[in-house]
């Protein structure tokens, strides 16, 4: 199955501008959750575009440039670690996706999301399970979101090199957990509602 077959079918039904939406960063212990929305031209197809998790960093970055060059519109939404703690990751992901769509600055009449319901849209939203493996626009959005988030974590790494954000991008690797135990969590960067950050936060509080 070609990755644009589902989009092609909806184009045939009369949907002219289809926005694919996906996110990166639901699981990490640190950093924001980032969503992207992408509208691709109706006739555009790139067989290299795939779920970002199945691509190397080098390939993702190559495709990031290609998508940026050919897309009709790209929008990005970022929700911080503190906001994730306030609202929970599911709600934060929805907010990030809504922000990404509002930042498209282009009209669209259909949204295809990677399995996430979006209640605040005035157009039809279709949730597609494993959409980043089935729909080109969602896969493209997953690449934009992943590279954008990775770059934000690389910037954090420059300020806080002892945590190793450049290597693990905030995920719960052995290196990251060891750094957390040694230096403690960073307010506004680590997700205090996630374990083991939550427990380590209370350990720190007991020391004072």
MIDRENKOL-831943 format. One record per residue: residue in one letter; x, y, z of N, C-alpha, C in turn. Coordinates in pm, whole numbers, padded with zeros to 5 digits, always signed. Example, Ala and Ser with C-alpha at 12.3 -4.5 7.8 and 13.67 -1.06 7.14 Angstrom:
<rs>
A+01319-00569+00780+01230-00450+00780+01320-00330+00780/S+01285-00225+00708+01367-00106+00714+01290+00003+00787/
</rs>
This chain:
<rs>
X+00084-00121+00000+00000+00000+00000+00087+00125+00000/X+00064+00215-00096+00135+00343-00100+00087+00431+00015/X+00179+00512+00066+00147+00591+00185+00050+00706+00156/X+00022+00732+00028-00074+00840-00001-00209+00789-00051/X-00233+00658-00039-00360+00602-00090-00482+00655-00016/X-00471+00665+00116-00585+00715+00195-00613+00860+00159/X-00507+00941+00149-00524+01082+00111-00586+01093-00029/X-00538+01011-00121-00589+01015-00259-00739+00988-00261/X-00782+00895-00179-00926+00862-00171-01006+00982-00122/X-00953+01050-00018-01024+01168+00035-01021+01283-00064/X-00912+01297-00138-00907+01400-00243-01015+01374-00348/X-01034+01248-00382-01139+01210-00479-01278+01247-00428/X-01293+01243-00296-01423+01277-00235-01446+01428-00231/X-01342+01506-00269-01359+01651-00277-01287+01730-00170/X-01210+01663-00085-01131+01735+00016-01004+01788-00051/X-00994+01920-00061-00883+01979-00137-00754+01992-00055/X-00767+02039+00069-00649+02058+00153-00661+01971+00278/X-00576+01869+00284-00581+01772+00394-00461+01794+00486/X-00489+01815+00613-00382+01836+00712-00356+01705+00788/X-00233+01659+00783-00192+01544+00863-00128+01593+00991/X-00162+01531+01103-00111+01577+01234-00052+01461+01313/X+00064+01486+01374+00125+01387+01463+00209+01458+01567/X+00259+01380+01664+00338+01439+01773+00466+01361+01796/X+00555+01422+01873+00676+01355+01920+00697+01393+02066/X+00733+01295+02146+00771+01327+02284+00666+01304+02390/X+00580+01204+02373+00484+01173+02480+00551+01099+02595/X+00652+01020+02565+00711+00933+02665+00828+00985+02748/X+00904+01084+02702+01025+01126+02774+00999+01179+02915/X+01105+01179+02995+01099+01234+03131+01124+01384+03132/X+01174+01437+03020+01209+01579+03014+01175+01637+02879/X+01157+01768+02878+01132+01839+02754+00984+01844+02718/X+00952+01921+02614+00813+01939+02575+00759+01824+02491/X+00629+01826+02470+00568+01743+02365+00549+01838+02247/X+00586+01792+02129+00581+01875+02008+00490+01808+01905/X+00399+01885+01849+00313+01834+01741+00340+01913+01615/X+00315+01850+01502+00325+01919+01374+00203+01886+01289/X+00165+01982+01207+00059+01964+01109+00117+01997+00973/X+00088+01914+00875+00145+01931+00740+00035+01917+00635/X+00032+02011+00540-00054+01999+00422+00038+01981+00302/X+00024+01868+00235+00104+01839+00116+00022+01864-00011/X+00088+01898-00122+00014+01913-00248-00055+01782-00286/X-00168+01793-00350-00249+01675-00384-00171+01572-00466/X-00084+01619-00554-00011+01527-00643+00126+01485-00588/X+00159+01531-00470+00294+01505-00416+00305+01364-00358/X+00416+01298-00391+00444+01169-00328+00595+01150-00318/X+00640+01110-00200+00782+01077-00177+00785+00943-00105/X+00834+00842-00173+00837+00706-00117+00929+00690+00002/X+01014+00791+00028+01104+00784+00144+01038+00827+00274/X+00929+00901+00262+00860+00949+00383+00796+00831+00454/X+00821+00823+00585+00772+00711+00665+00760+00757+00809/X+00702+00673+00893+00698+00696+01037+00838+00734+01084/X+00849+00848+01153+00981+00899+01195+01059+00800+01280/X+00988+00713+01354+01055+00616+01442+01129+00510+01360/X+01094+00495+01233+01157+00395+01148+01275+00451+01068/X+01307+00578+01090+01411+00645+01013+01530+00682+01101/X+01648+00688+01041+01766+00736+01115+01756+00888+01129/X+01835+00942+01221+01837+01087+01240+01877+01157+01110/X+01977+01104+01041+02022+01164+00915+01910+01166+00812/X+01840+01053+00798+01730+01045+00700+01616+01138+00738/X+01584+01144+00868+01477+01236+00914+01510+01379+00874/X+01636+01417+00894+01675+01555+00865+01673+01584+00715/X+01709+01487+00635+01700+01503+00489+01554+01523+00448/X+01467+01440+00505+01325+01448+00471+01260+01574+00528/X+01309+01619+00643+01262+01746+00701+01280+01858+00598/X+01397+01862+00534+01426+01964+00433+01335+01948+00311/X+01317+01822+00267+01232+01796+00151+01087+01835+00177/X+01037+01795+00294+00898+01827+00330+00880+01978+00339/X+00977+02046+00402+00969+02192+00418+00967+02262+00281/X+01038+02203+00186+01047+02260+00050+00915+02243-00027/X+00850+02128-00012+00735+02096-00096+00599+02118-00030/X+00592+02121+00101+00462+02133+00170+00394+02266+00137/X+00263+02262+00130+00186+02386+00113+00187+02466+00243/X+00190+02395+00355+00193+02462+00486+00241+02365+00593/X+00313+02420+00692+00358+02343+00808+00329+02426+00933/X+00269+02363+01034+00247+02429+01162+00303+02343+01273/X+00356+02409+01376+00414+02337+01490+00351+02387+01619/X+00326+02296+01711+00275+02331+01844+00361+02268+01951/X+00399+02347+02051+00488+02301+02158+00420+02322+02293/X+00416+02217+02375+00360+02227+02510+00468+02184+02608/X+00499+02271+02702+00613+02253+02792+00593+02142+02895/X+00703+02103+02958+00698+02001+03064+00608+02045+03179/X+00615+02173+03216+00531+02225+03326+00383+02214+03291/X+00350+02246+03165+00210+02235+03121+00165+02091+03115/X+00256+02000+03078+00224+01856+03078+00189+01813+03220/X+00267+01859+03317+00240+01825+03458+00105+01878+03504/X+00069+01995+03455-00058+02057+03496-00179+01983+03438/X-00169+01941+03311-00290+01890+03244-00289+01742+03210/X-00178+01674+03218-00153+01534+03180-00112+01527+03034/X-00039+01422+02999+00023+01413+02867-00080+01397+02754/X-00189+01329+02780-00292+01310+02677-00351+01445+02635/X-00393+01522+02737-00450+01655+02709-00345+01747+02648/X-00221+01738+02695-00112+01823+02643-00087+01792+02495/X-00096+01664+02458-00077+01625+02319-00188+01683+02231/X-00311+01678+02281-00423+01738+02207-00401+01888+02188/X-00358+01956+02294-00334+02100+02285-00223+02129+02183/X-00116+02050+02188-00005+02069+02093-00054+02052+01948/X-00140+01953+01925-00193+01930+01790-00284+02044+01745/X-00368+02093+01836-00455+02206+01802-00370+02330+01770/X-00263+02350+01847-00172+02463+01822-00105+02449+01685/X-00061+02328+01654+00004+02303+01525-00091+02337+01410/X-00217+02296+01423-00316+02326+01319-00341+02476+01308/X-00348+02544+01422-00373+02690+01418-00252+02764+01361/X-00133+02704+01370-00012+02767+01316+00015+02732+01170/X-00077+02660+01106-00061+02629+00963-00071+02754+00876/X-00158+02848+00917-00183+02970+00839-00221+02935+00694/X-00302+02834+00681-00352+02790+00551-00485+02721+00575/X-00579+02740+00485-00708+02673+00502-00694+02523+00479/X-00778+02446+00544-00784+02301+00525-00927+02256+00552/X-00969+02148+00486-01107+02103+00507-01118+01960+00555/X-01002+01902+00593-01002+01769+00655-00874+01754+00736/X-00887+01692+00854-00771+01662+00937-00761+01511+00954/X-00642+01457+00926-00613+01316+00953-00513+01314+01067/X-00553+01259+01181-00464+01258+01298-00418+01117+01331/X-00303+01110+01394-00250+00981+01435-00321+00935+01563/X-00441+00884+01546-00519+00820+01653-00567+00914+01764/X-00558+01045+01742-00596+01139+01847-00724+01216+01809/X-00828+01211+01896-00947+01292+01869-00917+01440+01896/X-00967+01528+01811-00948+01672+01828-01086+01737+01824/X-01127+01789+01939-01266+01835+01954-01289+01979+01909/X-01181+02057+01893-01199+02200+01868-01190+02239+01721/X-01200+02141+01633-01189+02170+01490-01327+02190+01428/X-01336+02285+01336-01464+02310+01267-01477+02221+01143/X-01371+02147+01111-01376+02055+00997-01374+01912+01047/X-01397+01820+00956-01398+01677+00991-01258+01632+01033/X-01251+01557+01144-01126+01499+01192-01139+01347+01191/X-01046+01281+01125-01049+01134+01121-00926+01081+01193/X-00950+01002+01298-00840+00940+01374-00800+00812+01302/X-00672+00799+01276-00624+00679+01207-00520+00609+01295/X-00552+00489+01341-00458+00412+01423-00334+00382+01340/X-00215+00406+01401-00088+00391+01329-00087+00474+01201/X-00145+00592+01210-00155+00681+01094-00021+00718+01035/X+00083+00724+01121+00216+00760+01070+00276+00651+00983/X+00213+00533+00981+00256+00424+00893+00162+00404+00774/X+00054+00484+00771-00049+00463+00668-00078+00586+00582/X-00045+00705+00633-00082+00830+00564+00042+00918+00549/X+00070+00957+00425+00191+01035+00399+00196+01166+00478/X+00085+01240+00484+00084+01368+00555+00108+01351+00705/X+00056+01241+00763+00080+01215+00906+00226+01176+00927/X+00279+01092+00838+00421+01053+00848+00510+01177+00835/X+00475+01266+00742+00551+01390+00725+00546+01474+00853/X+00427+01481+00914+00412+01556+01040+00495+01493+01151/X+00503+01359+01152+00583+01292+01256+00731+01327+01241/X+00777+01342+01117+00917+01379+01092+00944+01523+01137/X+00854+01614+01100+00870+01755+01139+00869+01768+01291/X+00776+01698+01356+00765+01705+01503+00890+01649+01571/X+00937+01535+01523+01053+01469+01584+01180+01552+01570/X+01207+01603+01450+01329+01682+01429+01322+01813+01508/X+01204+01875+01511+01187+02000+01588+01213+01975+01736/X+01156+01866+01788+01175+01835+01930+01321+01799+01960/X+01383+01719+01874+01524+01683+01894+01611+01808+01900/X+01583+01905+01813+01662+02028+01812+01643+02108+01941/X+01522+02107+01995+01497+02174+02124+01577+02107+02235/X+01586+01974+02231+01662+01900+02333+01813+01923+02316/X+01858+01938+02193+02001+01968+02168+02036+02106+02224/X+01943+02200+02215+01966+02333+02274+01974+02323+02427/X+01886+02242+02486+01892+02223+02632+02023+02157+02674/X+02074+02071+02588+02200+02002+02617+02315+02099+02631/X+02310+02208+02555+02417+02310+02563+02420+02377+02700/X+02301+02397+02756+02290+02463+02888+02311+02366+03003/X+02266+02241+02986+02274+02140+03092+02343+02013+03040/X+02471+02022+03004+02539+01907+02942+02547+01784+03033/X+02541+01806+03165+02555+01694+03258+02440+01594+03251/X+02327+01634+03192+02211+01543+03184+02213+01456+03058/X+02293+01491+02960+02302+01410+02838+02183+01420+02744/X+02112+01535+02747+01993+01549+02662+02024+01529+02513/X+02148+01562+02473+02187+01546+02333+02188+01401+02289/X+02207+01309+02384+02211+01166+02350+02071+01104+02354/X+02002+01125+02465+01877+01051+02486+01750+01132+02460/X+01765+01263+02437+01652+01352+02406+01544+01354+02514/X+01585+01322+02638+01490+01328+02750+01426+01196+02786/X+01451+01092+02708+01391+00961+02737+01460+00896+02858/X+01396+00794+02913+01440+00734+03040+01551+00631+03019/X+01663+00675+02964+01777+00585+02949+01849+00571+03083/X+01937+00474+03090+02017+00454+03213+02098+00580+03243/X+02159+00638+03138+02239+00760+03154+02155+00873+03213/X+02033+00889+03163+01947+00998+03209+01905+00977+03355/X+01865+00856+03388+01819+00827+03524+01934+00845+03624/X+02053+00805+03584+02170+00824+03672+02199+00972+03693/X+02187+01052+03587+02208+01197+03598+02101+01260+03687/X+01979+01211+03675+01869+01260+03759+01899+01233+03907/X+01950+01112+03934+01981+01076+04073+02095+01162+04128/X+02190+01194+04040+02308+01270+04082+02278+01419+04098/X+02206+01476+04001+02186+01622+03999+02045+01666+04036/X+01952+01571+04038+01813+01607+04066+01743+01661+03943/X+01609+01663+03945+01534+01712+03829+01540+01864+03815/X+01526+01912+03691+01528+02055+03661+01386+02108+03651/X+01355+02207+03730+01223+02267+03729+01193+02325+03590/X+01076+02291+03536+01036+02344+03407+01089+02265+03289/X+01181+02173+03314+01239+02092+03206+01203+01945+03224/X+01216+01895+03347+01174+01757+03374+01024+01754+03405/X+00963+01641+03376+00820+01624+03399+00800+01564+03539/X+00759+01649+03631+00750+01608+03772+00635+01511+03798/X+00546+01494+03701+00437+01398+03718+00478+01258+03671/X+00597+01246+03614+00647+01118+03564+00742+01054+03666/X+00736+00922+03675+00837+00849+03751+00957+00818+03659/X+01081+00820+03714+01118+00838+03855+01138+00983+03898/X+01105+01080+03812+01124+01222+03847+01044+01256+03972/X+00921+01207+03978+00831+01235+04091+00895+01194+04223/X+00946+01072+04231+01008+01022+04355+01135+01099+04389/X+01215+01128+04286+01341+01201+04310+01316+01343+04357/X+01207+01402+04312+01169+01536+04355+01145+01537+04506/X+01073+01434+04555+01044+01427+04698+01169+01398+04780/X+01259+01319+04724+01387+01292+04792+01464+01422+04808/X+01465+01505+04705+01534+01633+04711+01474+01722+04819/X+01340+01722+04825+01272+01808+04922+01307+01768+05064/X+01328+01638+05089+01361+01589+05223+01500+01633+05268/X+01585+01666+05169+01723+01707+05203+01728+01849+05259/X+01621+01926+05239+01622+02066+05282+01529+02091+05401/
</rs>
